[in-house]
């Protein structure tokens, strides 16, 4: 099987590229290197790790066939499918969160304590005199989900409907914009919000307007050029990673706050993301948002 695989990727310099995207100042290379080492040991092939500065640059690299195995976020995966540019990868597996996990990966809408509304549904009344901060154009919990939620609340365009709009670049910095009075409202990943609650001085200055349903994690994609034998080998390898190399799995989980309560990889079924897409609005709204950010 190994000889067949080596022959099938000879034009690809006989090595695999395992890649992901950077978050804040963490390029996550340290987090995915143990996984790369594990794959290299099992296949006998060289595995190179690579990190791209943003989700959108990562998407461009995938479309340019630079990546063999991609660890992408949920929004990034949706944007790949929505783009007019083709890409040659398919989802293989996804991390499964423990059944007993609570508040694993959600969006938290927060505001200044003195804002004259207490729920996201009432935001439309004060949007014209309020400032909004989201996290990053490629963020699932800090851009996609907030926009879906705002649309359901009657705010179709955050950029136009709020007095001012900005991106904080990462979840912590975005939350700080509210704490510092530089934004009236912000939407961030729930992990950052719950961490902030441990500091009563800081938490007393803001209030929670809305907490989203759980968000599914992004998939692991594999390139179509890989033989079916190596795809099957990679699938089995990842599905059993929690049994054969738990430390490598833990390193991956530590690179994504939303993955910390995950326990193992599971196969990605055809309709895995359908329930999530149906939770926060209609398909038309999702399509509009995806087209806005797809390259």
N, C-alpha and C positions, 0 to 999 in steps of 0.2 A: 504493500500500500504506500509506503514511504517513497519508493523509487518511482511509482506512478505519479505521485504528487509532485516530486521534484521535477519530473519531466513536464508536468502540466503548467508549471509556473516559471519555466526556464527564462522566458522573455521578461519576467518580472524580477530579474536579478537574483532569483532563488532566495528571496527573503520576504517576510511579511512585515507590513507596517501596521502597528497597533497605535491608534491615535485617539485623541480626545481634544477638549477645548479648555482654555484657562478660565479660572474664576478668581476675580480680585488679583492678589499677588501669588496665587498658587497655580502653577502650570500643570499640576497633577501628574507630572512625569514620575515623581517618587511613588505616587499611589498606584500607577499602572505597571511599573517596572517588574514587581514580583509576578504579576500575571503574565507579562511578556516572557519572563524567565521560565515560567511553568510551561507555557506553550512551546517555547524553544526546546526545552528538555523532552517534551512528549513527542514532538515532530522531528527533531533533529535539524531544524531549520533556524536560520538567523531571524530574530524578531526585533525590529527597530521600533522604539517608542517615539511618538511625536505629539506635540501639543500646539494648537493654533490659538492665537490671541483672543478670538471671539467665536461665538456660535456661528455667525454668518461667514466668517473666514473658513471655519471648519466645513460648513456646507459647501463652499466653493471648492475646497480641496477634495471633498467626496465626489462632487460633480466632475472634477478634473481627473478622477481615477487615481488619486495619490494615496488612497487608504485601502487596506485590505480588511481590517477589523476596526470598527468605529464604536466608541462609547459616547453616545449622543443623548441629549436631554429630550424630553417629550416634545416641546415646542419645535426644536430643531428637526426632529423626525417629521412632524406635521408640515414644516416649511419645505422640506425636501420633496414631499409628495405634492405640495401645492405649486412648486416652482415650474415655470415653463421649460426649464432646463432639465434634461433627463439625468438620472443617476443610476449606477449599476450595482446597487447593493440591496439586500433584503434583510429584514429583521430575523434574528436567530433565537435569541433568548432575552429575558428581562429579569431583573431582580424582584423577588417576591418579598413583600413586607410581612412580618409575623402577623398571624391572625389576631393576636392579643395586643397588637400595637395601637397606641392611641395618639391622635394628633401627630401623625408622622410627617406628612408633606401636604401642607395647605397654604392658602393665601390669607394673610391677615390684613384687613383694611383698618387703619388706625388714624386718629385725628388728634388735634390739640384738644385738651379738656374743655376749653371754652367755646369750641365750635357749636353753633346753634342747632345741630342735629345729632341724633344718637344712632342712626341706622344708615346703611348704604342706600336704602330706597328713598331716603329723604335728601340725599346729597344734591339732587337736581335743583332744589330750592336755593342752595347757597353756592353752587358751582361758580357762578359768574363773579362772585366776590372772594373766591377761595383759590388757593394754589395747590396743585397736585404733583406728587413725585412718585414715579414708578422706578423700577430697578434698572433694567437694561432691555434693549430691543429684542434680545434673544432669550430672555428669561421666561420660563413657563409660569412660575408662581408670581413673578414680578412684572409681567407684561401681558401674556396671553390671558390668563385667568382674570386679572383685574379688568381688562377690556371687555371680556364677556360679561362679567358681573355689572360693570358700569352700563353696558348696553341694555341689560335687563332692567336697570334702574332708570332708563330713559336718557342716558348720556352716551350718544353714539360716537362722539369725537372728543376725547379728553383734551386734545390739543386746542380745539376751538371752544369748547363749552366751559372750561375753567379759565379763571383770570390769568393764570400762568401755569406752565407745565414743564417738567424737567425729569431727567433720569439721574438717579443717584449713583449709578455704576455698579454698586453691590448692595446687598440687603442691609448690612450694618450701616453703611453711609446713608442709605435712603431713610432708614428709621431715624438716624441722627438729624436729618433735615427737619423732621417734625419736632423732635426733642429740643432743637435749637430755635424753633420758631420760624424756620426758613421755608417751611411748607405747612399748609393747613391740614392736608390729608396725604397719606402715603399707603401704598400696598406693597407688602414684603412677604417673604417666606415665613411661615409660622414659627420655624425654629428660632429665627432671630427675635421674633416677638416674644416667645415664651422665655428665651434667655434674658431678655430685658426685664421681664416681670420679677426676676429675682432681686432687682434693685428697686426698692420701694420708692426711693426719692425720684428716680427717673420715671417709673411706671405711673406715679401719681399725676404726672404732667400730661398724660395722653389717655385716650379711651379707645376701646375696640368697637368698631362699627359693624364688622362682618368677618366671619371665619368661613372659608370655603369648605366644600366636601373634600375628601382625600383626593390627591392627584396621583395618578400612576406614574411610575418611574419610566425613564426613557430606555429604549432597547439597545442591545448590542447588534450592530449591523455587520454583515459579511459581504465581500465583493462577489459578484456573479462569476468572475473569472476563475475563482477557486473551484477545484474539482468537487464533485459531490462527495467523494471519499473524504477529503479534508474537511468539508463542511460538516459531515456527520461526525468526524473525529472531534472537531471543535465544539460541536453541540454537546456531545457526550462529556467532553472535558469540562465544559462550563457547568453543565447540569450536575456534575459530581464534584465540583470544586470545593463545596462545603465539607465534603468527606475526605478528599485527597490532599487538599492544600488550603486549609482554613486560614492560615496567615495571609496568603495571597488575596483571598476574598476580603479579609478584614482591611487590608491596605486599600483595596478599591472602595470599600464602604466609607472609609475615613476621608476620602477625597470629595465626597458629596454628603452634605448634611442630611439631605432627604433620604439617603440610603442607610443611615445608621441603624435603623430598625429592620433592615432587610435580613433575611436568613439564608437565602439560596437563589440560584437562577432557576427559572422555569421556562418552558417553551412559550413563544409568542404565538397565540392563536390569531386567526384572521380578524376576529372581532374584539380583540383584547381591549382596544381603546374606545370602542363604540359607547359603552356606558358613560365614560367620562365626557365624551363629546356631546352626549344628550343631556347631561346634567345642567349645563349652564347656558341654555339658549338654543336657538334653532340653527340648522345647518348653514343657512344663508349668512347669518352673523359670523359664524366661524370662518366661512369662505372669504368674507370681506376682510377680516382681520389677517388671515393667512396671506391673501393677495397683497395686502399692504406691506407685509414684511418679507415676503418671498422674493428672492433675487432671480 
